[in-house]
Every structure is written in structure tokens, then in C-alpha cells.
Amino acid sequence: MSNRNTQANKAAARERIRAERERQKKKEKLRRQLIVAGTVVGVLAVAGGIGFMVMKANEPTGWEAAKEAKPVAPAHTQGKNGTEILIGDKNAKETLEVFEDIRCPACASFEQSSGEALLKDIKDGRYRVRFSMYTFIDDTPAGGEGSKNALSALGAALNVSPEAFLKYKAALYSAKFHPEEQVDTYGKDAELLKVAATVPELKNNKAFETAVKQGTYDRWVMDMTALFGRKGVKGTPTFMHGDKKLTIPQVPQQQMTQAQYNRLAQANFKKMIDKEFGPARGSGKPDPGKGDSKGDEGRNGIREGEKDPTASR
């Protein structure tokens, strides 16, 4: 082999070695770049994930989220966002306002003793009733969400019919189902549906059941809840005729059966109503005159469509 060939071969070998080194350097550089890029992407992904979790954690949930939901009012309501539940003969000249909270034990006691008398007056056209349903017991030390959850279910019942609403409310307040104030039984949909199964209009009513389970009227509940303190009322049950607060005479504190208590409580409710609205038709009692609380056009109470100056409170 000549020296010329030997030198050429060595030069070629050195070139191959140099080229291989350059290739390895480029490969290593690319590998480092990929590692750096992957790390940056990972950091960004983690940061983005943390940011997303923080954002989600700051989003309202439950009943707070319901405030932001699209307003859906039950049928058979009126006023802003359907917050006026006015039931009775549209030709009735008087309106009695009843303020209640479904978890309220005193409200349950009233319903069990005098609910039928109230319904009879509505049916007879003696007056209409505007129900203002509060949920403040959920915000007391008792806690829970039974007042709001039950009111949402009542909204679903009202959407079926006013009669279904009244029957369902009576069932929720009944001695059979109404829980102690400290027990949040009505915070569970299953309990509300169990009570609803005793109301013919609601039993096996799939639309009603779906509305309860999906919380269709949860936003409506929050709109109703926002009326707390309306006309200065912050306790339940409360009865108003126009701007006049009515008072039921107290049942004497003495030993008696539940049936005896209910009879006395109903008699006292009727006394309060007779004093304010005059005796019921066909009662045979002399008319002592109407109550002295005047509304628009000289009529007592509020009328349908009347603007309530405290409704936005």
C-alpha cells in the first residue's frame, strides 16, 4: 500500500470520527432541549391544574350556586320571579298573609290544629291567602338545608296545582312526618318524596319527582328566601292583614290531651279571624264590623298585582 493511500485512509477515518462526534453532540443537545421543554410543559400543566382547582374551589356551590342559576318559577305564582304565592278565589275582597318555615314546630302545630279551618275559609271565598315561605331555620344553630329543600319540593308541587301545594304542605307539617326542629330530615330528597307519596296529585308523578331530584326550583327558593324580613316579619307563624299583624289568643297552659289542645287552638284561630274579617257566612253570628287595616281603594289587605314596598328587602 502506498503512503498516499495510507494518508488518505487516515484522513477519511478522522473525518468519520469528527462527523460522528458532531452527530452525537447534536443528538445530546436535542435531548437536553426536549428534557427542558418537557419540564416547562410539566410545570405549566401543574400550575394550570392548580389554577383550575383554585378557580373551582372559589366557585359557589350548593345553595349559593343556586342564586346564580336561571330563574324558574313554578306555575300558579305571580310577582317578581314568582315569589307571590296567592291562593283562593280571585274575587275575594280580602287577603290574609301567612308567613311560615317548613321546619318550624309552631307552624306544624298551627297546621295540625287549624289548617283545615284556614282551608275552609279559602274554599268559601272568605279571603285569599298569600303564603310567604321562609327558610331561616337552616341558618340557625340547628343548621342543615331542610327548609330550603322542602320549599323547593313545595315549588314542584305548586307547579302541579295549588291544591297539590296545600295538600303537600299539610302532609309535611303533619304529626306523622314533621321532624324535630333540630333534625334535618327534609334535607333528603328521599324523605320529601316519601311524604309526597301520600298526596294523590304527586304520587307516581314523574315530572314532580324529577323537579325535586334536579332542584328545578332551587333558584326560586333563594328568591323566596331573600324576602326574609318583609313587612318586619322575622318569626313564624305570623299572620298579617295589610300592614296589621294579627295575634291568635294563647291556649291556656294546663294539662290536656293533644285533641283538646287542637280544638282550643282552632277556636282561638277562628276568634282572631272573626274579629278581623267579621263572622263567616252562615255562622249566625252578628257582624262586629271589618278590621281597621285599610289597603288600596279602601280595601283591607293586599290585592293581586299590588306593589309591595318591602318586597325587595
TAKADA-V936305 format. One record per backbone hydrogen bond with DSSP energy under -0.5 kcal/mol. CO is the residue of the C=O (numbers start at 1). NH is the residue of the N-H. Records with the same first field share a line. If there is no record, write none. Layout:
BEGIN
CO->NH / NH
END
This chain:
BEGIN
2->6
3->7
4->8
5->9
6->10
7->11
8->12
9->13
10->14
11->15
12->16
13->17
14->18
15->19
16->20
17->21
18->22
19->23
20->24
21->25
22->26
23->27
24->28
25->29
26->30
27->31
28->32
29->33
30->34
31->35
32->36
33->37
34->38
35->39
36->40
37->41
38->42
39->43
40->44
41->45
42->46
43->47
44->48
45->49
46->50
47->51
48->52
49->53
50->54
51->55
52->56
53->57
54->58
55->59
56->59
61->64 / 65
62->66
63->67
64->67
65->68
66->69
74->77
78->84
79->82
80->83
83->85
84->78 / 86
85->87 / 131
87->129
89->92
94->128
96->130
97->240
98->132
99->237 / 238
100->134
101->104
104->108
105->109
106->110
107->111
108->112
109->113
110->114 / 115
111->115
114->118
115->119
116->120
117->121
118->122
119->123
120->124
121->126 / 127
122->89 / 125
128->96
129->87 / 131
130->98 / 132
131->85 / 133
132->100 / 134
134->102
135->138
136->139
137->140
140->143
145->149
146->150
147->151
148->152
149->153
150->154
151->155
152->156
153->157
154->158
155->159
156->160
157->160 / 161
161->165
162->166
163->167
164->168
165->169
166->170
167->171
168->172
169->173
170->174
171->174
174->178
180->183
182->184
183->185
184->187
185->188
188->191 / 192
189->193
190->194
191->195
192->196
193->197
195->198
196->199
198->200
199->202 / 203
202->205
204->206
205->209
206->210
207->211
208->212
209->213
210->214
211->215 / 216
215->218
217->221
218->222
219->223
220->224
221->225
222->226
224->227
225->228
227->230
229->232
230->233
232->234
233->229
238->99
239->246
240->97
241->244
243->245
244->241
246->239
252->254
257->261
258->262
259->263
260->264
261->265
262->266
263->267
264->268
265->269
266->270
267->271
268->272
269->273
270->274
271->275
272->276
273->277
274->278
276->291
280->283
286->288
292->294
295->298
296->299
299->295
303->306
307->309
308->311
310->313
END
